Every structure is written in structure tokens, then in C-alpha cells.
């Protein structure tokens, strides 16, 4: 029962992780990829939906790793 719940949760986490990664803007988005990309890294210009998607991606990736470890432990590997 627990294994089935974790597999279902794993599928949902995977879909959310894929969606958040695909929705993020690329590093070269903006005026000029070479100039604005470096400036955003140095000055920390990350606001709005990009910041939210970045945080959601980080949390979802951590949940994915933890759930993967739990599934591996329960399967006897």
C-alpha cells in the first residue's frame, strides 16, 4: 500500500518537476544573452515568476530525490 502511494506521488512530483523546468526562461533570455546573463548573475536580478519557478524547482527536485531514495529502500535494493 505504501509503495503504491509513493509511486503515485513520484509520478506527480516528476510531472511537476518537468513542468517547472520547461516553464523557466533560459539564461540567454533578455536584451543580450552575453551581457544581461552575466549582469543578472552578478547583481541578482531575478524577480517575479522566475524566482518563484526557481524555488518550486528546487523544492520539487529535493522531494524527487527523497522519494527516489524511499522507493529504492522499500523495493529492497
Buried (B, 14 or more C-beta within 10 A) or exposed (E): EEEEEBEEBBEEBBEBBEBBEEEBEEEEEBEEEEEBBEBBEEEEEEEEEBEEBEEBBEBBBEBBEEBBEBBEEEEEE
